[in-house]
Amino acid sequence: MSFLHTTTLLELVKARLEALPLDPAQPGQALSQRVGYFGAKQLGEALEATFAAEDRVCFIVPAGYAHRSTRERTMIVSERTTGLVLLLADRALDRTRQAALVGGSPAIGVLELVDRVIDDFFATPFEQADLALVPGDGDLLMLEKGKGQNLGRECWMQHFTAYTGSARAAIP
């Protein structure tokens, strides 16, 4: 086996997130209106551009690798994990923005968004061999335009660790 390429991982996670329905009892409308992946430097621009037009968004941010390698006689065995961060956001037009956090007409709420994503990643295995996503720390994230200007969104930052395969190399 070899390591799962990061671009393949991003595509698999993106497709999975795009397939999640807003209402599990009535498939049709997607849980997230926009799913995309961005580097850390592009996030501000991407968030600002989509926040004007869409209610529920999810951005996938690659967050690095970790390799754990061991030697077995004449072989090196290396296992890779890949970090991902999902930024999930919802908006509500109420003055307190409470519905964007906990839900309320018409917002589902960012807490429900993240719970559904975590539940889906755990309940249904990925079809890709040697791939499993494990949730890590998560927290509310304050998004600002600059100098204290809030973008009017509730956003959740959820870390995941993906087991992305192993590789062997002979030692001469």
Buried (B, 14 or more C-beta within 10 A) or exposed (E): EEBBEBEEBBBBBBEBBBEBEBEEEEEEEBBBBBBBBBEEEEBBEBBEEBBEEBBBBBBBBBBEEEEEEEEEEEEEEBBBBBBBBBBBBBBBEEEEBBBBBBBBEEBBBBBBBBEBBBEBBEEEEBEBEBBBBEBEEBEEBEBEEEEEEEBBBBBBBBBBBBBBBBBEEEEE
